[in-house]
Amino acid sequence: MVLICGIDESGRGPVIGPMVIAGVLASEPEIKLLEGMKVKDSKLLTPKRRSFLYDKIIKSVSGYKIIVLPPKEIDAALESDSLNLNLLEGVNIAAVINELNPDKAYIDCPSNNIEEFKRFVKKNLTVKAELILEHKADVRYPVVSAASILAKVTRDKEVELLKKEIGIDFGSGYATDPITQEFIKKHYNAYPEIFRKSWETYKSLKRKEGQKGLKEFSE
């Protein structure tokens, strides 16, 4: 029986909260089941529909793997000499494949250079699997759509947990969100652990804080 894995992520861009990478392992009959569920790229589904499909997906496939990368791990990768965001994702994509051990893996590629990213993922594999990397794979392949749903639902749950922990609604966590923008301005020093400090949005506020401190000191 041929086993196929689909891999996608959620939360590459936000300044608050984790990035989540998910893999779904399915046989060809199970992929037919996914098609019957009308799985889609998670961005094309409502939160209610995503949650409904999440439960159905994990009960209908041969296996799945979800990796949650907190802000501090993302920052550490961006501050290191050997990693960046793409390579951090590549290492964890390889970890998903190594655990699920598929015959073939379809990956929604985060890098513009597909062949170079493919070589990097392959270098980190400990299992033999055929790799198919494409942009928009979450739209084309149901097994990748399923992975995108697991990743998005998990990321949304993590964000809601953070909001409960601090007792403040900070919106989506994306810097383009007005609620998030207001929260960052008021609370970037109060809850540093939830922010990606390597993001320019956060760094610019810290720079302004430093400039303000120097000005007050000089006066």
C-alpha positions as CSV (number, residue, x, y, z in Angstrom):
1,M,0.0,0.0,0.0
2,V,1.4,3.4,-1.0
3,L,1.4,6.0,1.7
4,I,1.3,9.6,0.8
5,C,2.1,12.6,3.1
6,G,1.0,16.2,2.7
7,I,2.7,18.9,4.6
8,D,1.8,22.6,5.1
9,E,2.3,25.3,7.7
10,S,0.3,28.1,9.4
11,G,1.6,31.3,10.9
12,R,4.8,32.2,9.1
13,G,4.1,35.9,9.1
14,P,2.6,37.0,12.4
15,V,4.5,38.9,15.0
16,I,2.7,37.1,17.9
17,G,2.5,33.4,18.5
18,P,3.8,30.2,17.0
19,M,4.3,28.8,13.6
20,V,2.8,25.4,13.1
21,I,3.8,22.7,10.7
22,A,1.5,19.7,10.1
23,G,1.8,16.5,8.1
24,V,-1.0,14.1,7.2
25,L,-0.3,10.5,6.1
26,A,-2.9,8.8,4.0
27,S,-3.3,5.9,1.6
28,E,-4.9,6.4,-1.8
29,P,-8.4,5.2,-0.5
30,E,-8.0,7.6,2.5
31,I,-7.2,10.5,0.0
32,K,-10.5,9.7,-1.7
33,L,-12.2,10.1,1.7
34,L,-10.5,13.5,2.0
35,E,-11.8,14.5,-1.4
36,G,-15.3,13.4,-0.3
37,M,-15.0,15.7,2.7
38,K,-14.3,18.6,0.3
39,V,-11.1,19.5,2.2
40,K,-9.6,22.8,0.9
41,D,-6.8,25.2,1.6
42,S,-7.6,26.3,5.2
43,K,-7.7,29.9,4.1
44,L,-10.8,29.1,2.0
45,L,-12.8,27.7,4.9
46,T,-14.6,29.2,7.9
47,P,-13.2,28.6,11.4
48,K,-16.3,26.4,12.1
49,R,-15.7,24.3,9.0
50,R,-12.0,24.0,9.7
51,S,-12.7,22.7,13.2
52,F,-15.3,20.2,11.9
53,L,-12.9,18.9,9.3
54,Y,-10.0,18.7,11.8
55,D,-11.8,16.0,13.8
56,K,-12.9,14.1,10.7
57,I,-9.4,14.2,9.2
58,I,-7.5,12.8,12.2
59,K,-10.0,9.9,12.4
60,S,-9.8,9.1,8.6
61,V,-6.1,9.0,7.9
62,S,-3.2,6.6,8.6
63,G,-1.3,9.2,10.7
64,Y,-0.5,12.8,11.3
65,K,2.2,14.9,13.0
66,I,2.0,18.5,14.2
67,I,4.9,20.6,15.3
68,V,4.4,23.9,17.2
69,L,7.4,26.3,16.9
70,P,7.1,29.0,19.6
71,P,8.4,32.6,19.0
72,K,11.7,32.0,20.9
73,E,12.6,29.1,18.6
74,I,11.8,31.2,15.5
75,D,13.9,34.1,16.9
76,A,16.8,31.7,17.6
77,A,16.7,30.4,14.0
78,L,16.8,33.9,12.6
79,E,19.6,35.0,14.9
80,S,21.8,32.0,14.1
81,D,24.4,31.7,11.4
82,S,23.1,28.4,10.1
83,L,19.3,28.9,9.9
84,N,16.6,31.3,8.6
85,L,12.8,31.0,8.6
86,N,12.8,28.8,5.4
87,L,15.5,26.5,6.7
88,L,13.8,26.2,10.1
89,E,10.7,25.1,8.3
90,G,12.8,22.7,6.2
91,V,14.3,21.0,9.2
92,N,10.8,20.5,10.7
93,I,9.3,19.4,7.4
94,A,12.0,16.7,7.4
95,A,11.2,15.8,11.0
96,V,7.5,15.3,10.0
97,I,8.5,13.0,7.0
98,N,11.0,11.1,9.2
99,E,8.3,10.3,11.7
100,L,5.5,9.5,9.3
101,N,7.8,7.6,6.8
102,P,5.7,8.0,3.6
103,D,6.5,6.6,0.2
104,K,5.8,10.1,-1.3
105,A,5.5,13.5,0.3
106,Y,3.8,16.6,-1.2
107,I,5.0,19.8,0.3
108,D,3.7,23.3,0.0
109,C,7.0,25.0,-0.6
110,P,7.8,28.2,1.4
111,S,10.9,29.1,-0.7
112,N,11.0,30.7,-4.1
113,N,13.9,28.4,-4.9
114,I,12.1,25.0,-5.0
115,E,15.0,22.9,-6.0
116,E,17.4,24.3,-3.4
117,F,14.7,23.9,-0.7
118,K,14.1,20.3,-1.8
119,R,17.8,19.5,-1.5
120,F,17.9,20.9,2.0
121,V,14.9,18.9,3.1
122,K,16.3,15.7,1.5
123,K,19.6,16.3,3.4
124,N,17.8,16.2,6.7
125,L,15.8,12.9,5.9
126,T,16.6,9.6,7.6
127,V,13.9,7.8,5.5
128,K,13.5,7.3,1.8
129,A,10.6,9.3,0.4
130,E,9.9,10.8,-3.0
131,L,9.5,14.6,-2.5
132,I,7.2,16.7,-4.6
133,L,7.4,20.4,-3.8
134,E,5.1,23.0,-5.3
135,H,3.8,26.5,-4.5
136,K,0.1,26.4,-3.8
137,A,0.2,22.6,-3.1
138,D,-2.5,23.2,-0.5
139,V,-4.9,24.1,-3.3
140,R,-3.9,21.3,-5.6
141,Y,-3.6,18.2,-3.4
142,P,-6.3,17.1,-0.9
143,V,-3.7,15.6,1.4
144,V,-1.9,18.9,1.6
145,S,-5.2,20.7,2.1
146,A,-5.8,18.4,5.1
147,A,-2.4,19.3,6.5
148,S,-3.1,23.0,6.1
149,I,-6.4,22.5,8.1
150,L,-4.6,20.7,11.0
151,A,-1.9,23.5,11.0
152,K,-4.4,26.4,11.0
153,V,-6.7,24.9,13.6
154,T,-3.7,24.2,15.9
155,R,-2.3,27.7,15.4
156,D,-5.7,29.3,16.2
157,K,-6.0,27.2,19.3
158,E,-2.5,28.2,20.5
159,V,-3.4,31.9,19.9
160,E,-6.6,31.6,21.9
161,L,-4.7,30.0,24.7
162,L,-2.2,32.9,24.8
163,K,-5.2,35.4,24.9
164,K,-6.6,33.5,27.9
165,E,-3.2,33.4,29.7
166,I,-2.7,37.2,29.5
167,G,-6.4,38.1,29.6
168,I,-6.3,40.4,26.6
169,D,-7.6,40.0,23.1
170,F,-4.7,40.9,20.8
171,G,-6.5,40.0,17.5
172,S,-4.9,37.7,14.9
173,G,-1.3,38.4,15.9
174,Y,-0.5,39.7,12.4
175,A,1.0,43.2,12.2
176,T,-1.6,44.3,9.7
177,D,-4.4,43.7,12.2
178,P,-5.5,47.0,13.8
179,I,-6.3,45.2,17.1
180,T,-2.8,43.6,17.1
181,Q,-1.2,46.9,16.2
182,E,-2.8,48.6,19.2
183,F,-1.9,45.7,21.5
184,I,1.8,45.8,20.4
185,K,2.1,49.5,21.1
186,K,0.7,49.2,24.6
187,H,2.1,45.8,25.7
188,Y,5.3,44.9,23.8
189,N,7.3,45.1,27.1
190,A,4.7,43.5,29.3
191,Y,4.5,40.1,27.5
192,P,7.8,39.7,25.6
193,E,7.5,35.9,25.5
194,I,4.6,35.9,23.0
195,F,6.3,38.2,20.5
196,R,8.7,37.3,17.7
197,K,11.4,39.7,18.7
198,S,13.3,39.3,15.4
199,W,10.3,40.8,13.5
200,E,10.8,44.4,12.4
201,T,7.4,45.4,13.9
202,Y,8.8,44.5,17.4
203,K,12.3,45.7,16.8
204,S,11.2,49.2,15.6
205,L,9.3,49.7,18.9
206,K,12.4,48.7,20.9
207,R,14.5,51.1,18.9
208,K,12.0,53.9,19.5
209,E,12.1,53.1,23.2
210,G,15.9,53.3,23.2
211,Q,15.9,56.6,21.4
212,K,13.4,58.0,23.8
213,G,15.6,56.8,26.7
214,L,18.7,58.5,25.2
215,K,16.8,61.7,24.7
216,E,15.5,61.8,28.2
217,F,19.0,61.0,29.5
218,S,20.6,63.8,27.5
219,E,18.1,66.3,28.7
